[in-house]
Amino acid sequence: MKKHAVLTDDLFALGLGLFIALVALPTLFSPGIQPWGWASSIQEWVSPAQAIKTVDAKSSLSAGMSLAATLVFLLAALMFIDLVRGKAILPNMSRHAVVLALGYGCFVLGHHGILATTNASKLKSFGLSWSMGLTGEAGYLLALLAGLLLGNLLPGVGRWLRQGASTELFIKTAIVLVGVGLASKTLGQAGRAGELIARGLAAIAEAYLLYWAMVYLLARTVFKFPREWAAPLASGISICGVSAAMATGSAIRARPGVPVIVSSLVVVFSTIELLVLPWFAKWLLPDDPMVAAAWMGLAVKTDGAATAAGAVTEALYQPGEGSLMLAATTLIKVFIDLFIGVWCFVLALVWEFAFPEERATNAEGMKEKVRWTELFSRMPLFLIGFFIAFGGLLTLGLNHPEMGESIRKVEGQTEAFRKPLFALAFLAIGLATDFRKLWSPGLGKLVLVYLVALFGFILWIALAISWLFFHGVPAVASAVGG
């Protein structure tokens, strides 16, 4: 196996996410110690001096030094990953630095009072008469817009920046850290965590049974695509976007170009969903925030776009402290990712025994055979980090209730990285979205399949399943348990 085949974004997201969480753990045993206390925490502001504080108010670092130190840490992490992968360090350093500066700049700008403030008293203290009330998550939208503009209006700049921006690394590291937040929010109410997990698993089972078969049959019978195209299309459109399309193409030994083309469409359409669906959900479901959150996880493809859509949806509903909306979206995406390996292994077996003539040939002219290692090689490693962070802290908190406040301080430290990582993921999504691909020669029929499947039944089946399992579920942890 090639070295770089092992050194995936999944692996590095697992390592970086757990590293950030582990460094914060001494706080559990001595609440006065906050190892990440020097990191920058972005605040709502009208004067630039208000925008940045340190996580630990007692830190001696100034706001500027705190932000600089945080950026240097993330830059060092990205350069270390390049080093381990055998990439040239210096050429990529400038790309990473610009991406980090753009992502953080958009995130800080999104916290301006005009965009973010929802609290009436804070609005008054800022001397503002009105605000758009988008919360600080407005920074995510600004980062997405910046990426879209650079990637589509300045394609040369976009291509250069894309080499320093990894959607998968950013979003999957953030998802590992979501596990810390989920544990903190559900402490003392473990039933809520179990409820979310049970409902999420049931929703995913329903979706898998319906989505994939319907898209596959649509592609095969109505649009007459061969199996080699229909299977990655079904996985990409119905399951989890790029990861599923690429894994399915590999599992059935399709030609390399097939999943790549499908993945390009997935990225474009996921961005369109991210731009539209949260607002549509808020309009359609004004009193059902958890249904809306689950809908994002089931309907929006790719980890980055789905989790980002969940964050935007949570910001639109503004459920308050202890919100479980993003946790619901993330859990659903986590379970979808968890099943990709199993599903692709099933498809590999089907192709091995039912359609052996359609498998690609290797360099020796022999038909590729399914490997039992497919089951494990397709499992997303970053999910291990999510479950370690979530399960470990939740178990610790349940067995030692006196640690509850310390666990919240651990969450506060990891939040300093989780939220900006989301902003960086939004920027990377924008940079990777090339709307010109929709007009590429020969893509017309593929686009049509996507449109018919997405707007014909996927969105509405996802909405129905979300309603079935999440209608009436409170969006705030403290609202349950008396």
C-alpha positions as CSV (number, residue, x, y, z in Angstrom):
1,M,0.0,0.0,0.0
2,K,1.3,3.4,-0.9
3,K,2.3,5.7,1.9
4,H,0.0,8.5,0.8
5,A,-3.0,6.2,0.5
6,V,-2.8,5.8,4.3
7,L,-2.1,9.4,5.2
8,T,-5.7,10.7,4.5
9,D,-7.5,13.8,5.7
10,D,-9.5,11.4,7.9
11,L,-6.4,10.3,9.7
12,F,-5.1,13.8,10.2
13,A,-8.5,15.1,11.3
14,L,-8.6,12.3,13.9
15,G,-5.1,13.3,15.1
16,L,-5.6,17.1,15.1
17,G,-9.0,16.9,16.7
18,L,-8.0,14.6,19.5
19,F,-4.8,16.6,20.1
20,I,-6.8,19.8,20.6
21,A,-9.2,17.9,23.0
22,L,-6.4,16.1,24.9
23,V,-4.4,19.3,25.5
24,A,-7.5,20.8,27.2
25,L,-8.0,17.8,29.5
26,P,-5.9,19.0,32.5
27,T,-8.8,21.5,33.1
28,L,-10.8,18.5,34.3
29,F,-8.5,18.0,37.3
30,S,-7.6,21.6,37.9
31,P,-10.3,24.1,36.6
32,G,-8.0,27.0,37.1
33,I,-5.7,25.6,34.4
34,Q,-6.7,26.2,30.8
35,P,-3.9,25.0,28.4
36,W,-5.7,26.7,25.5
37,G,-6.5,29.8,27.6
38,W,-4.3,31.9,25.4
39,A,-6.2,31.0,22.2
40,S,-8.4,33.7,20.6
41,S,-12.2,33.7,21.1
42,I,-14.1,35.8,18.5
43,Q,-16.8,38.1,20.0
44,E,-19.6,40.3,18.6
45,W,-18.2,43.8,18.1
46,V,-18.7,47.3,16.7
47,S,-15.3,48.5,17.6
48,P,-12.4,46.3,16.4
49,A,-11.0,46.3,20.0
50,Q,-14.1,44.3,21.1
51,A,-13.7,41.6,18.4
52,I,-11.1,39.3,20.0
53,K,-10.6,38.0,23.6
54,T,-8.6,35.2,25.0
55,V,-10.4,32.0,26.1
56,D,-9.2,32.5,29.6
57,A,-9.9,36.1,30.7
58,K,-6.9,35.9,33.0
59,S,-4.4,35.3,30.2
60,S,-1.7,37.9,29.9
61,L,-1.7,37.9,26.1
62,S,-3.2,40.8,24.3
63,A,-6.0,40.3,21.8
64,G,-3.7,40.7,18.8
65,M,-1.1,38.4,20.2
66,S,-3.8,35.8,21.0
67,L,-5.1,35.8,17.4
68,A,-1.5,35.7,16.0
69,A,-0.6,32.7,18.3
70,T,-3.8,30.9,17.3
71,L,-3.1,31.4,13.6
72,V,0.6,30.3,14.1
73,F,-0.6,27.1,15.8
74,L,-3.0,26.2,13.0
75,L,-0.3,27.1,10.4
76,A,2.2,24.9,12.1
77,A,-0.3,22.0,12.2
78,L,-1.0,22.3,8.4
79,M,2.7,22.5,7.7
80,F,3.4,19.4,9.9
81,I,0.7,17.5,7.9
82,D,2.5,18.6,4.7
83,L,5.8,17.4,6.1
84,V,4.4,14.0,7.0
85,R,2.9,13.6,3.6
86,G,6.2,14.4,2.0
87,K,5.0,17.7,0.4
88,A,7.1,20.8,-0.1
89,I,6.8,22.9,3.0
90,L,7.7,26.4,1.9
91,P,5.6,26.6,-1.3
92,N,2.5,25.6,0.6
93,M,3.2,27.8,3.7
94,S,2.0,31.0,1.9
95,R,-1.1,29.3,0.7
96,H,-2.0,28.0,4.1
97,A,-1.3,31.4,5.6
98,V,-3.6,33.2,3.2
99,V,-6.4,30.6,3.6
100,L,-6.2,31.0,7.4
101,A,-6.1,34.8,7.2
102,L,-9.1,34.8,4.9
103,G,-11.1,32.3,6.9
104,Y,-10.5,34.1,10.2
105,G,-11.0,37.5,8.6
106,C,-14.5,36.4,7.4
107,F,-15.3,34.9,10.7
108,V,-14.4,38.0,12.6
109,L,-16.3,40.2,10.2
110,G,-19.3,38.0,10.5
111,H,-19.4,38.9,14.2
112,H,-20.0,42.6,13.6
113,G,-23.0,43.8,15.5
114,I,-25.0,44.8,12.4
115,L,-24.8,41.2,11.2
116,A,-24.7,39.1,14.3
117,T,-26.3,40.7,17.4
118,T,-29.6,39.1,18.6
119,N,-29.7,40.4,22.2
120,A,-31.6,43.7,22.6
121,S,-29.6,44.9,25.5
122,K,-26.3,44.2,23.7
123,L,-27.7,46.0,20.6
124,K,-28.4,49.0,22.7
125,S,-24.9,48.9,24.3
126,F,-23.4,48.9,20.8
127,G,-25.4,52.0,19.9
128,L,-27.2,50.1,17.2
129,S,-30.9,50.5,16.3
130,W,-31.1,47.2,14.4
131,S,-29.3,44.1,13.4
132,M,-29.7,41.3,10.9
133,G,-29.6,38.9,13.9
134,L,-27.6,36.2,12.1
135,T,-25.4,35.5,15.1
136,G,-21.6,35.1,14.6
137,E,-22.3,32.2,12.2
138,A,-22.7,35.0,9.6
139,G,-19.0,34.6,9.3
140,Y,-19.5,31.2,7.8
141,L,-21.6,32.7,5.0
142,L,-19.0,35.4,4.4
143,A,-16.3,32.8,4.1
144,L,-18.4,30.8,1.6
145,L,-19.1,33.9,-0.4
146,A,-15.4,34.8,-0.4
147,G,-14.5,31.3,-1.6
148,L,-17.2,31.3,-4.4
149,L,-16.0,34.7,-5.7
150,L,-12.4,33.8,-5.7
151,G,-12.9,30.3,-7.1
152,N,-15.3,31.4,-9.9
153,L,-14.3,35.0,-10.7
154,L,-10.6,34.7,-10.2
155,P,-10.0,31.0,-11.1
156,G,-6.2,31.3,-11.1
157,V,-6.2,32.6,-7.5
158,G,-8.8,30.0,-6.6
159,R,-6.7,27.2,-7.9
160,W,-3.7,28.5,-6.0
161,L,-5.6,28.7,-2.8
162,R,-7.3,25.4,-3.2
163,Q,-3.9,23.7,-2.6
164,G,-3.8,25.2,0.9
165,A,-7.5,24.6,1.8
166,S,-8.8,21.1,2.6
167,T,-12.6,21.0,3.2
168,E,-12.3,17.4,4.5
169,L,-9.5,18.2,7.0
170,F,-11.2,21.3,8.3
171,I,-14.7,20.0,8.7
172,K,-13.7,16.6,10.0
173,T,-11.5,18.1,12.6
174,A,-14.3,20.3,13.6
175,I,-16.7,17.3,13.8
176,V,-14.3,15.6,16.3
177,L,-14.6,18.7,18.4
178,V,-18.4,18.7,18.1
179,G,-18.1,15.5,20.1
180,V,-16.8,17.5,23.1
181,G,-19.6,20.0,22.8
182,L,-22.3,17.3,22.5
183,A,-21.0,15.6,25.7
184,S,-21.0,18.9,27.6
185,K,-24.5,19.8,26.4
186,T,-26.0,16.4,27.3
187,L,-24.4,15.9,30.7
188,G,-27.0,15.3,33.3
189,Q,-29.5,14.5,30.5
190,A,-27.9,11.4,29.0
191,G,-31.3,10.3,27.8
192,R,-31.2,13.2,25.3
193,A,-28.0,11.8,23.8
194,G,-29.4,8.3,23.6
195,E,-32.6,9.7,22.1
196,L,-30.7,11.6,19.4
197,I,-28.6,8.6,18.5
198,A,-31.7,6.3,18.3
199,R,-33.7,8.7,16.2
200,G,-30.7,9.4,14.0
201,L,-30.0,5.7,13.4
202,A,-33.6,5.0,12.5
203,A,-33.7,8.0,10.1
204,I,-30.6,6.8,8.3
205,A,-31.9,3.3,8.0
206,E,-35.1,4.6,6.4
207,A,-33.1,6.9,4.0
208,Y,-30.7,4.2,2.9
209,L,-33.4,1.8,2.0
210,L,-35.3,4.4,-0.1
211,Y,-32.7,6.8,-1.5
212,W,-30.2,4.6,-3.1
213,A,-32.6,2.2,-4.8
214,M,-34.7,5.0,-6.2
215,V,-31.8,7.0,-7.6
216,Y,-30.2,3.8,-9.1
217,L,-33.5,2.8,-10.8
218,L,-34.0,6.3,-12.1
219,A,-30.5,6.4,-13.6
220,R,-30.8,2.9,-15.1
221,T,-34.4,2.8,-16.3
222,V,-35.3,6.4,-17.2
223,F,-31.9,7.8,-18.2
224,K,-30.4,4.6,-19.4
225,F,-27.1,4.9,-17.6
226,P,-24.8,1.8,-17.4
227,R,-24.3,0.3,-14.0
228,E,-20.8,1.7,-13.8
229,W,-22.4,5.2,-13.8
230,A,-25.6,4.5,-12.0
231,A,-24.1,3.1,-8.8
232,P,-21.7,6.1,-8.1
233,L,-24.6,8.4,-9.1
234,A,-26.9,6.7,-6.6
235,S,-24.3,6.9,-3.8
236,G,-23.3,10.4,-4.5
237,I,-26.8,11.9,-4.8
238,S,-28.5,9.8,-2.2
239,I,-25.9,9.0,0.6
240,C,-23.0,11.3,1.3
241,G,-21.8,13.1,-1.7
242,V,-18.1,13.0,-2.7
243,S,-17.0,10.3,-0.2
244,A,-19.8,7.9,-1.2
245,A,-19.3,8.5,-4.9
246,M,-15.6,7.9,-4.7
247,A,-15.8,4.9,-2.4
248,T,-18.5,3.3,-4.5
249,G,-16.6,3.9,-7.7
250,S,-13.6,2.2,-6.1
251,A,-15.7,-0.6,-4.6
252,I,-17.2,-1.6,-8.0
253,R,-13.9,-1.0,-9.8
254,A,-15.4,1.7,-12.0
255,R,-13.0,3.7,-14.3
256,P,-11.4,6.5,-12.2
257,G,-13.1,9.3,-14.2
258,V,-16.7,8.2,-13.3
259,P,-16.7,9.1,-9.6
260,V,-14.6,12.2,-10.2
261,I,-17.3,13.6,-12.5
262,V,-20.1,12.6,-10.2
263,S,-18.2,14.2,-7.3
264,S,-17.9,17.5,-9.1
265,L,-21.6,17.6,-9.5
266,V,-22.1,16.7,-5.9
267,V,-19.9,19.6,-4.7
268,V,-21.8,22.2,-6.9
269,F,-25.3,21.0,-5.9
270,S,-24.3,20.8,-2.2
271,T,-23.2,24.4,-2.3
272,I,-26.5,25.4,-3.8
273,E,-28.4,23.5,-1.1
274,L,-26.3,25.2,1.6
275,L,-27.2,28.6,0.2
276,V,-30.9,27.9,0.0
277,L,-32.2,25.1,2.2
278,P,-31.6,26.6,5.7
279,W,-33.7,29.6,4.9
280,F,-36.4,27.5,3.2
281,A,-36.5,25.2,6.3
282,K,-36.9,28.2,8.6
283,W,-39.8,29.4,6.5
284,L,-41.4,26.0,6.1
285,L,-40.8,24.8,9.7
286,P,-40.8,27.9,11.9
287,D,-41.7,25.9,15.1
288,D,-39.8,22.6,14.4
289,P,-36.0,23.4,14.7
290,M,-35.0,19.8,15.3
291,V,-36.9,18.6,12.2
292,A,-35.0,21.4,10.2
293,A,-31.7,20.3,11.7
294,A,-32.2,16.6,10.9
295,W,-33.4,17.6,7.4
296,M,-30.0,19.3,6.7
297,G,-28.2,16.1,7.7
298,L,-30.4,13.9,5.4
299,A,-30.8,16.2,2.4
300,V,-27.5,18.1,2.0
301,K,-24.6,16.0,0.6
302,T,-20.9,16.1,1.6
303,D,-19.8,16.4,5.3
304,G,-18.8,20.0,4.9
305,A,-21.9,21.4,3.3
306,A,-24.3,19.4,5.5
307,T,-22.6,20.3,8.8
308,A,-22.3,23.9,7.5
309,A,-26.0,24.0,6.7
310,G,-26.7,22.7,10.2
311,A,-24.7,25.5,11.7
312,V,-26.6,28.1,9.5
313,T,-29.9,26.6,10.4
314,E,-29.1,26.7,14.1
315,A,-28.2,30.4,13.8
316,L,-31.5,31.2,12.0
317,Y,-33.5,29.5,14.8
318,Q,-31.4,30.9,17.6
319,P,-32.5,28.2,20.1
320,G,-30.3,29.5,22.9
321,E,-27.7,27.9,25.2
322,G,-27.6,24.1,25.2
323,S,-28.9,23.9,21.6
324,L,-28.8,20.3,20.2
325,M,-29.6,21.3,16.6
326,L,-26.0,21.1,15.2
327,A,-25.5,18.0,17.2
328,A,-28.5,16.4,15.5
329,T,-27.3,17.4,12.0
330,T,-23.8,16.2,12.8
331,L,-24.9,12.8,14.3
332,I,-26.9,12.0,11.2
333,K,-24.0,12.8,9.0
334,V,-21.7,10.8,11.3
335,F,-24.0,7.7,11.0
336,I,-24.2,8.2,7.2
337,D,-20.4,8.2,7.0
338,L,-20.2,5.2,9.3
339,F,-22.3,3.1,6.9
340,I,-20.4,4.1,3.8
341,G,-17.8,1.4,4.3
342,V,-20.5,-1.3,4.9
343,W,-22.6,-0.2,2.0
344,C,-19.6,-0.1,-0.4
345,F,-18.5,-3.5,0.7
346,V,-22.0,-4.9,0.0
347,L,-21.9,-3.3,-3.5
348,A,-18.4,-4.7,-4.1
349,L,-19.7,-8.2,-3.3
350,V,-22.7,-7.7,-5.6
351,W,-20.5,-6.5,-8.5
352,E,-18.1,-9.4,-7.8
353,F,-20.7,-12.1,-8.2
354,A,-23.5,-10.6,-10.2
355,F,-21.7,-8.3,-12.7
356,P,-18.1,-9.6,-13.0
357,E,-18.0,-8.5,-16.6
358,E,-18.3,-4.9,-15.6
359,R,-15.4,-4.7,-13.3
360,A,-12.4,-2.8,-14.6
361,T,-9.1,-4.5,-15.4
362,N,-5.8,-4.0,-13.7
363,A,-2.4,-3.4,-15.4
364,E,-2.0,-7.1,-16.1
365,G,-5.3,-7.2,-17.9
366,M,-7.0,-9.2,-15.1
367,K,-10.4,-8.3,-13.6
368,E,-10.2,-6.5,-10.3
369,K,-11.4,-8.6,-7.4
370,V,-13.1,-7.4,-4.2
371,R,-10.9,-7.3,-1.1
372,W,-12.2,-8.0,2.4
373,T,-10.2,-5.0,3.5
374,E,-12.6,-2.8,1.6
375,L,-14.9,-2.9,4.6
376,F,-12.3,-1.3,6.8
377,S,-10.5,0.9,4.3
378,R,-13.8,2.8,3.7
379,M,-14.6,3.5,7.3
380,P,-14.1,7.2,8.1
381,L,-11.4,7.4,10.8
382,F,-12.4,10.8,12.1
383,L,-15.5,9.2,13.5
384,I,-13.4,7.4,16.0
385,G,-12.3,10.8,17.3
386,F,-15.9,12.0,17.5
387,F,-17.0,9.0,19.5
388,I,-13.9,9.1,21.8
389,A,-14.5,12.7,22.6
390,F,-18.2,12.4,23.0
391,G,-18.3,9.0,24.8
392,G,-15.2,9.6,27.0
393,L,-16.3,13.0,28.3
394,L,-20.0,12.0,28.7
395,T,-19.0,8.9,30.7
396,L,-16.6,10.9,32.9
397,G,-19.2,13.5,33.6
398,L,-21.9,11.0,34.4
399,N,-19.6,9.1,36.9
400,H,-18.2,12.3,38.3
401,P,-20.9,15.0,38.3
402,E,-18.6,17.4,40.1
403,M,-16.6,17.7,36.9
404,G,-19.5,19.2,35.0
405,E,-18.2,22.8,35.2
406,S,-14.7,21.7,34.2
407,I,-16.0,19.8,31.2
408,R,-17.8,23.0,30.1
409,K,-14.4,24.8,30.4
410,V,-12.9,22.1,28.2
411,E,-15.6,22.7,25.7
412,G,-15.0,26.4,25.8
413,Q,-11.3,25.9,24.9
414,T,-12.1,23.5,22.0
415,E,-14.8,26.0,20.7
416,A,-11.9,28.4,20.0
417,F,-10.9,26.1,17.3
418,R,-14.1,24.4,16.3
419,K,-16.0,27.4,15.1
420,P,-13.1,28.9,13.1
421,L,-12.5,25.5,11.5
422,F,-16.1,25.6,10.3
423,A,-15.4,29.0,8.7
424,L,-12.3,27.6,7.0
425,A,-14.4,24.7,5.7
426,F,-16.9,27.2,4.3
427,L,-14.1,29.0,2.5
428,A,-12.7,25.7,1.2
429,I,-16.2,24.7,0.0
430,G,-16.5,27.9,-1.9
431,L,-13.1,27.6,-3.5
432,A,-13.9,24.0,-4.6
433,T,-17.2,24.9,-6.2
434,D,-16.9,25.5,-9.9
435,F,-20.3,26.5,-11.3
436,R,-18.8,26.3,-14.8
437,K,-18.9,22.5,-14.5
438,L,-22.6,22.6,-14.9
439,W,-22.1,23.7,-18.5
440,S,-19.4,21.2,-19.3
441,P,-20.0,19.2,-22.5
442,G,-21.7,15.8,-21.9
443,L,-22.9,16.7,-18.3
444,G,-26.4,17.6,-19.3
445,K,-27.9,14.2,-18.6
446,L,-26.0,13.8,-15.3
447,V,-27.3,17.2,-14.2
448,L,-30.8,16.3,-15.2
449,V,-30.6,13.0,-13.1
450,Y,-29.4,15.1,-10.1
451,L,-32.1,17.7,-10.5
452,V,-34.9,15.1,-10.9
453,A,-33.7,13.0,-7.9
454,L,-33.0,15.9,-5.6
455,F,-36.1,18.0,-6.2
456,G,-38.3,15.1,-7.2
457,F,-38.1,13.0,-4.1
458,I,-34.9,13.2,-2.0
459,L,-35.6,16.5,-0.4
460,W,-39.2,15.5,0.4
461,I,-38.5,12.0,1.6
462,A,-35.7,13.5,3.8
463,L,-38.2,16.0,5.1
464,A,-40.8,13.3,5.8
465,I,-38.3,11.1,7.6
466,S,-37.0,14.1,9.7
467,W,-40.6,15.0,10.6
468,L,-41.3,11.4,11.6
469,F,-38.4,11.0,13.9
470,F,-37.7,14.6,15.2
471,H,-41.1,16.4,15.3
472,G,-41.7,17.7,18.8
473,V,-38.2,17.0,20.0
474,P,-36.9,20.0,22.0
475,A,-34.0,21.8,20.5
476,V,-32.4,22.8,23.8
477,A,-30.9,20.3,26.3
478,S,-32.1,22.1,29.4
479,A,-35.7,22.0,28.1
480,V,-35.8,18.3,29.0
481,G,-35.6,16.3,32.1
482,G,-37.4,18.7,34.5
